Amino acid sequence: MSTTQSERLRELLEPLVVSQGLDLEEIAVDSVGRKRVLRVVVDSDTGADLDQIADVSRELSAKLDETDAMGQGEYTLEVGTPGAERLLSEHRHYARAVDRLVRFQLAEGGELVARILDVDDEGLDLEVPGVKGRKATARRLGFPEIDRARVQVEFNRKDKKDMKEEEEA
C-alpha cells in the first residue's frame, strides 16, 4: 500500500492521464504560503498540446473533487509539460530527446555535451560537437555511465526541414 501522498495521488491520477494518451511524469505537492499547489507534469512521445493539457486538467480536477486525496484544505491544480530543459531519467525521456543537445554528468566524473542520435536498451549513440572548427565525433555512452542528463536549449540550430530546404536551393 502506498504511504506518501504523492504515491497515493499517482495511483489515483495516472490511469486518467494514460487514458488521455499521455504519460504521468511527475507529481509534486508544495505549500505556497497558506495554499497548497498540486503540480502534475505530463508528456508523450509526440508532446502534449494545449488542448490535451486542458482535457487532462479537467479530468484530474473532477477526480480530485470526488475524492479526499488532497484533504480538506484549499489547493491549486497546475498541469503542464516538462519544459525545454527537462531532466532525462527514463528510457522514454532519452528516446524523446533524439536529435537534441544534452548535457551529461558522467558517473566517473566530468561532463559531456553531445547530441543524441539513437537510443537502444543499453545506451546512446551520440555526436560530440567538434571544438575550434574540428569535425564532430561519434561516441557510445551506456546508461550506467550517466549520472544525470539534461536537454539543452538551442536558439540558433536549424532543424532538419530548414537544412533540407537549403540543400535543395
Backbone torsions as a table, in degrees:
resi	resn	phi	psi	omega
1	MET	NA	142.6	-179.6
2	SER	-66.5	145.8	-178.4
3	THR	-112.0	-33.4	-177.4
4	THR	-95.2	157.1	178.4
5	GLN	-60.5	-39.9	179.5
6	SER	-61.9	-40.2	178.6
7	GLU	-66.6	-41.8	178.1
8	ARG	-63.7	-41.8	178.2
9	LEU	-64.5	-40.0	178.1
10	ARG	-60.3	-46.4	179.6
11	GLU	-60.7	-36.8	-178.8
12	LEU	-74.7	-43.1	-169.4
13	LEU	-93.9	-28.2	-175.3
14	GLU	-57.4	-43.0	178.1
15	PRO	-58.8	-35.2	177.8
16	LEU	-68.0	-41.3	179.5
17	VAL	-64.6	-45.7	179.9
18	VAL	-62.4	-38.2	179.8
19	SER	-64.1	-19.5	177.3
20	GLN	-92.2	6.0	179.0
21	GLY	80.5	21.4	-177.5
22	LEU	-121.3	164.9	173.9
23	ASP	-104.7	138.2	174.1
24	LEU	-84.9	109.1	-175.2
25	GLU	-88.5	-38.1	-173.2
26	GLU	-158.8	146.0	171.7
27	ILE	-131.6	133.0	177.3
28	ALA	-142.0	135.5	174.4
29	VAL	-112.6	117.7	-178.7
30	ASP	-121.3	148.3	174.0
31	SER	-96.6	129.7	177.5
32	VAL	-125.5	96.6	-173.2
33	GLY	65.7	-126.6	179.0
34	ARG	-88.5	-12.9	-177.8
35	LYS	-95.8	155.0	173.6
36	ARG	-110.0	149.3	178.8
37	VAL	-123.7	124.6	173.9
38	LEU	-99.5	111.6	179.4
39	ARG	-102.0	126.0	179.3
40	VAL	-120.8	123.9	-179.6
41	VAL	-109.5	125.8	-179.4
42	VAL	-124.5	159.0	178.9
43	ASP	-161.7	173.7	173.2
44	SER	-154.3	173.0	179.8
45	ASP	-61.9	-28.3	-179.6
46	THR	-103.4	7.0	-177.2
47	GLY	85.5	173.0	179.1
48	ALA	-123.5	125.1	179.6
49	ASP	-90.1	173.9	-175.5
50	LEU	-61.4	-36.1	178.6
51	ASP	-64.7	-42.5	177.9
52	GLN	-63.8	-41.5	179.1
53	ILE	-61.8	-44.6	179.8
54	ALA	-63.5	-43.9	-179.9
55	ASP	-61.6	-48.0	-178.3
56	VAL	-68.4	-33.9	177.8
57	SER	-62.2	-44.5	177.9
58	ARG	-62.5	-43.3	179.4
59	GLU	-61.9	-46.5	-179.0
60	LEU	-65.1	-42.1	-179.9
61	SER	-61.0	-44.8	179.8
62	ALA	-62.8	-43.0	-180.0
63	LYS	-64.6	-42.8	179.2
64	LEU	-65.0	-36.3	179.3
65	ASP	-65.9	-32.4	-178.1
66	GLU	-86.9	-4.0	178.0
67	THR	-122.9	174.1	175.6
68	ASP	-107.9	28.8	-175.8
69	ALA	-59.3	-29.7	179.7
70	MET	-99.9	5.6	179.5
71	GLY	76.6	-166.0	-174.3
72	GLN	-87.9	-22.9	-175.1
73	GLY	-70.9	164.4	178.1
74	GLU	-73.1	144.6	176.8
75	TYR	-151.5	162.6	176.7
76	THR	-116.2	134.0	176.5
77	LEU	-97.8	125.5	175.2
78	GLU	-121.2	123.1	178.5
79	VAL	-117.7	130.6	-179.1
80	GLY	-156.2	-171.8	179.3
81	THR	-108.4	169.0	-174.2
82	PRO	-63.5	-24.2	-179.5
83	GLY	96.6	172.0	-172.6
84	ALA	-68.1	-40.6	-176.9
85	GLU	-102.8	54.3	-175.1
86	ARG	-68.9	148.5	173.6
87	LEU	-80.5	134.3	179.3
88	LEU	-99.0	119.8	-178.8
89	SER	-133.0	-18.5	-179.3
90	GLU	-114.9	156.0	178.2
91	HIS	-53.4	-43.0	-178.1
92	ARG	-63.6	-29.9	177.8
93	HIS	-64.6	-43.5	178.6
94	TYR	-64.4	-42.2	179.5
95	ALA	-61.9	-37.5	179.0
96	ARG	-72.8	-17.8	-177.9
97	ALA	-96.6	9.7	177.0
98	VAL	-57.2	135.7	-178.9
99	ASP	78.5	7.3	177.4
100	ARG	-104.4	152.9	175.6
101	LEU	-83.6	132.3	-174.8
102	VAL	-132.1	141.3	174.4
103	ARG	-99.5	119.3	-178.7
104	PHE	-104.2	132.1	166.7
105	GLN	-96.3	118.6	-173.9
106	LEU	-85.6	145.8	-177.8
107	ALA	-60.9	-34.3	-179.3
108	GLU	-81.8	0.0	-175.9
109	GLY	102.2	155.8	-179.7
110	GLY	94.7	176.6	-173.8
111	GLU	-138.1	150.9	178.5
112	LEU	-142.7	133.2	173.5
113	VAL	-113.2	122.7	-176.1
114	ALA	-154.4	162.4	177.9
115	ARG	-95.7	131.6	177.5
116	ILE	-78.3	122.6	178.2
117	LEU	-98.5	-37.8	-177.1
118	ASP	-155.1	152.6	-180.0
119	VAL	-131.1	134.1	172.2
120	ASP	-133.0	-170.5	-175.2
121	ASP	-67.5	-24.7	-176.7
122	GLU	-95.0	-26.0	-176.3
123	GLY	172.4	-150.7	-170.6
124	LEU	-128.4	144.0	166.7
125	ASP	-99.6	127.3	-173.3
126	LEU	-121.6	158.1	168.7
127	GLU	-117.6	115.4	180.0
128	VAL	-92.8	119.4	-178.3
129	PRO	-58.9	143.9	176.9
130	GLY	-72.4	153.3	180.0
131	VAL	-106.5	137.9	176.2
132	LYS	52.7	53.1	174.6
133	GLY	82.2	-2.0	178.9
134	ARG	-77.5	157.9	179.6
135	LYS	-71.1	153.4	174.8
136	ALA	-67.6	152.4	179.6
137	THR	-122.4	153.4	177.8
138	ALA	-87.8	147.4	177.3
139	ARG	-150.4	144.2	175.3
140	ARG	-105.7	133.9	-179.6
141	LEU	-131.8	119.6	177.7
142	GLY	-80.7	150.4	-179.4
143	PHE	-55.9	-37.7	178.4
144	PRO	-64.0	-18.8	179.4
145	GLU	-80.5	-9.7	-174.5
146	ILE	-100.5	123.7	174.5
147	ASP	-89.2	-48.9	177.8
148	ARG	-146.5	152.4	176.4
149	ALA	-145.6	136.4	-179.7
150	ARG	-138.4	132.4	177.4
151	VAL	-63.8	141.1	179.1
152	GLN	-106.1	143.1	177.6
153	VAL	-81.4	133.1	177.2
154	GLU	-119.4	119.5	-177.7
155	PHE	-90.5	-26.1	-173.1
156	ASN	-114.2	13.2	-178.5
157	ARG	-83.7	133.5	175.3
158	LYS	-83.1	139.5	177.0
159	ASP	-82.1	172.0	-175.7
160	LYS	-58.4	-36.8	179.5
161	LYS	-62.4	-44.7	179.3
162	ASP	-62.8	-42.8	-178.7
163	MET	-66.4	-37.3	179.5
164	LYS	-66.4	-42.0	179.0
165	GLU	-62.8	-39.0	177.6
166	GLU	-65.3	-39.9	179.4
167	GLU	-64.2	-38.8	-178.4
168	GLU	-72.3	-25.3	-177.5
169	ALA	-81.0	NA	NA
